[in-house]
Amino acid sequence: MKKELKEKFVTVRLPESVLAQLQAVCESETRTMSAQILYYIKKGLVIKN
C-alpha cells in the first residue's frame, strides 16, 4: 500500500543578507525561491529525489 504524500506549507524567516544571496542564486539558476530552498533542504538532509 502506497502512502499519499501531502505538501505542507511553512514560513521561513531569513536575514536580509541571506535572502539577497538566495534571490541571486535563484536568478542565476532560473529556479523559483521555493524550489531553491527545497533543493538546499534536500541536499542538507541527503534525501534523494
DSSP file (Angstrom, degrees, kcal/mol; ACC not computed):
  #  RESIDUE AA STRUCTURE BP1 BP2  ACC     N-H-->O    O-->H-N    N-H-->O    O-->H-N    TCO  KAPPA ALPHA  PHI   PSI    X-CA   Y-CA   Z-CA
    1    1 A M              0   0    0      0, 0.0     2,-0.5     0, 0.0     0, 0.0   0.000 360.0 360.0 360.0 129.3    0.0    0.0    0.0
    2    2 A K        -     0   0    0      1,-0.0     2,-0.3     0, 0.0     0, 0.0  -0.782 360.0-132.2 -97.2 130.8    1.4    3.4   -1.1
    3    3 A K        -     0   0    0     -2,-0.5     2,-0.4     1,-0.1    -1,-0.0  -0.587  20.9-122.7 -79.5 140.9    1.1    6.4    1.2
    4    4 A E        -     0   0    0     -2,-0.3     2,-0.4     1,-0.0    -1,-0.1  -0.707  23.1-135.7 -83.0 129.5   -0.1    9.6   -0.4
    5    5 A L        -     0   0    0     -2,-0.4     2,-0.4     0, 0.0    -1,-0.0  -0.723  18.5-163.6 -87.7 132.0    2.3   12.5    0.1
    6    6 A K        -     0   0    0     -2,-0.4     2,-0.2     0, 0.0    -2,-0.0  -0.938  18.3-123.0-115.6 138.7    0.8   15.8    1.1
    7    7 A E        -     0   0    0     -2,-0.4     2,-0.4     1,-0.0     0, 0.0  -0.554  22.3-156.0 -78.9 142.7    2.6   19.1    0.8
    8    8 A K        -     0   0    0     -2,-0.2     2,-0.4     2,-0.0    -1,-0.0  -0.920   7.4-140.3-116.4 145.3    3.0   21.2    4.0
    9    9 A F        +     0   0    0     -2,-0.4     2,-0.3     2,-0.0    -2,-0.0  -0.889  22.3 178.0-108.2 136.2    3.5   24.9    3.9
   10   10 A V        -     0   0    0     -2,-0.4     2,-0.5     2,-0.0    -2,-0.0  -0.941  26.2-126.8-133.4 155.6    5.9   26.6    6.3
   11   11 A T        -     0   0    0     -2,-0.3     2,-0.5     2,-0.0    -2,-0.0  -0.885  23.3-162.6-101.9 132.9    7.0   30.2    6.9
   12   12 A V        -     0   0    0     -2,-0.5     2,-0.6     2,-0.0    -2,-0.0  -0.967   6.4-152.6-119.6 127.6   10.7   30.8    6.9
   13   13 A R        -     0   0    0     -2,-0.5    -2,-0.0     0, 0.0     0, 0.0  -0.878  20.6-179.2 -99.8 125.5   12.3   34.0    8.3
   14   14 A L        -     0   0    0     -2,-0.6     2,-0.0     2,-0.0    -2,-0.0  -0.941  31.3-109.8-124.6 143.6   15.6   34.9    6.8
   15   15 A P     >  -     0   0    0      0, 0.0     4,-2.5     0, 0.0     3,-0.4  -0.392  37.2-112.3 -63.7 150.9   18.0   37.7    7.4
   16   16 A E  H  > S+     0   0    0      1,-0.2     4,-2.5     2,-0.2     5,-0.2   0.860 116.9  55.1 -54.7 -38.9   18.1   40.3    4.6
   17   17 A S  H  > S+     0   0    0      2,-0.2     4,-1.8     1,-0.2    -1,-0.2   0.901 110.3  44.8 -64.7 -40.3   21.6   39.3    3.6
   18   18 A V  H  > S+     0   0    0     -3,-0.4     4,-2.7     2,-0.2    -2,-0.2   0.912 112.5  52.0 -68.7 -42.8   20.7   35.6    3.3
   19   19 A L  H  X S+     0   0    0     -4,-2.5     4,-2.5     1,-0.2    -2,-0.2   0.905 108.8  50.5 -60.1 -42.8   17.5   36.5    1.3
   20   20 A A  H  X S+     0   0    0     -4,-2.5     4,-1.9    -5,-0.2    -1,-0.2   0.907 112.4  46.3 -63.8 -42.2   19.5   38.6   -1.1
   21   21 A Q  H  X S+     0   0    0     -4,-1.8     4,-2.1     2,-0.2    -2,-0.2   0.907 112.6  50.5 -66.3 -41.4   22.1   35.8   -1.7
   22   22 A L  H  X S+     0   0    0     -4,-2.7     4,-2.4     1,-0.2    -2,-0.2   0.899 109.5  50.5 -64.0 -41.5   19.3   33.3   -2.2
   23   23 A Q  H  X S+     0   0    0     -4,-2.5     4,-2.2     1,-0.2    -1,-0.2   0.889 108.9  52.2 -63.6 -39.0   17.5   35.5   -4.7
   24   24 A A  H  X S+     0   0    0     -4,-1.9     4,-2.1     2,-0.2    -2,-0.2   0.905 110.5  47.6 -64.3 -41.4   20.7   35.9   -6.6
   25   25 A V  H  X S+     0   0    0     -4,-2.1     4,-2.1     2,-0.2    -2,-0.2   0.913 110.2  53.2 -65.3 -42.3   21.2   32.2   -6.8
   26   26 A C  H  X>S+     0   0    0     -4,-2.4     5,-1.9     1,-0.2     4,-0.5   0.910 110.6  46.9 -59.3 -43.2   17.6   31.7   -7.9
   27   27 A E  H ><5S+     0   0    0     -4,-2.2     3,-0.5     1,-0.2    -1,-0.2   0.898 112.7  48.5 -66.9 -40.6   18.0   34.1  -10.7
   28   28 A S  H 3<5S+     0   0    0     -4,-2.1    -1,-0.2     1,-0.2    -2,-0.2   0.810 120.3  36.9 -72.1 -28.0   21.3   32.6  -11.9
   29   29 A E  H 3<5S-     0   0    0     -4,-2.1    -1,-0.2    -5,-0.2    -2,-0.2   0.323 105.9-125.6-104.4   6.6   19.9   29.1  -11.9
   30   30 A T  T <<5 +     0   0    0     -4,-0.5     2,-0.3    -3,-0.5    -3,-0.2   0.878  63.4 135.1  48.1  48.6   16.4   30.1  -13.1
   31   31 A R      < -     0   0    0     -5,-1.9    -1,-0.2    -6,-0.2    -2,-0.1  -0.849  58.0-109.5-116.4 157.0   14.7   28.4  -10.2
   32   32 A T     >  -     0   0    0     -2,-0.3     4,-2.3     1,-0.1     5,-0.2  -0.421  33.2-109.8 -77.0 163.1   11.8   29.7   -8.0
   33   33 A M  H  > S+     0   0    0      1,-0.2     4,-2.5     2,-0.2     5,-0.2   0.921 119.4  48.5 -59.6 -45.4   12.6   30.6   -4.4
   34   34 A S  H  > S+     0   0    0      1,-0.2     4,-2.4     2,-0.2    -1,-0.2   0.889 110.9  50.5 -66.0 -37.8   10.7   27.6   -3.1
   35   35 A A  H  > S+     0   0    0      2,-0.2     4,-2.2     1,-0.2    -1,-0.2   0.894 111.5  48.5 -65.5 -39.1   12.4   25.2   -5.4
   36   36 A Q  H  X S+     0   0    0     -4,-2.3     4,-2.2     2,-0.2    -2,-0.2   0.912 111.9  48.2 -68.4 -42.2   15.8   26.5   -4.4
   37   37 A I  H  X S+     0   0    0     -4,-2.5     4,-2.4     2,-0.2    -2,-0.2   0.926 112.1  49.4 -63.1 -44.2   15.0   26.3   -0.7
   38   38 A L  H  X S+     0   0    0     -4,-2.4     4,-2.7     1,-0.2     5,-0.2   0.892 108.6  54.3 -61.5 -39.7   13.7   22.7   -1.2
   39   39 A Y  H  X S+     0   0    0     -4,-2.2     4,-2.5     1,-0.2    -1,-0.2   0.933 110.6  45.3 -58.4 -47.9   16.9   21.9   -3.1
   40   40 A Y  H  X S+     0   0    0     -4,-2.2     4,-2.5     2,-0.2    -2,-0.2   0.873 112.2  51.4 -67.1 -37.2   19.1   23.1   -0.2
   41   41 A I  H  X S+     0   0    0     -4,-2.4     4,-2.0     2,-0.2    -2,-0.2   0.947 112.8  45.0 -64.3 -47.4   17.0   21.3    2.4
   42   42 A K  H  X>S+     0   0    0     -4,-2.7     5,-2.2     1,-0.2     4,-1.0   0.904 113.4  50.9 -63.4 -40.4   17.2   18.0    0.5
   43   43 A K  H  <5S+     0   0    0     -4,-2.5     3,-0.4    -5,-0.2    -1,-0.2   0.908 111.7  47.6 -62.9 -41.9   20.9   18.5   -0.1
   44   44 A G  H  <5S+     0   0    0     -4,-2.5    -1,-0.2     1,-0.2    -2,-0.2   0.824 117.1  41.9 -68.7 -31.9   21.4   19.1    3.6
   45   45 A L  H  <5S-     0   0    0     -4,-2.0    -1,-0.2    -5,-0.2    -2,-0.2   0.493 107.4-125.5 -92.8  -4.2   19.4   16.1    4.6
   46   46 A V  T  <5 +     0   0    0     -4,-1.0     2,-0.5    -3,-0.4    -3,-0.2   0.932  50.7 162.3  57.0  50.3   20.9   13.9    1.9
   47   47 A I      < -     0   0    0     -5,-2.2     2,-0.6    -6,-0.1    -1,-0.2  -0.865  31.6-142.1 -99.4 130.0   17.5   13.0    0.5
   48   48 A K              0   0    0     -2,-0.5    -5,-0.0     1,-0.2    -6,-0.0  -0.833 360.0 360.0 -97.2 122.8   17.4   11.6   -2.9
   49   49 A N              0   0    0     -2,-0.6    -1,-0.2     0, 0.0    -7,-0.0   0.247 360.0 360.0-178.2 360.0   14.5   12.6   -5.1
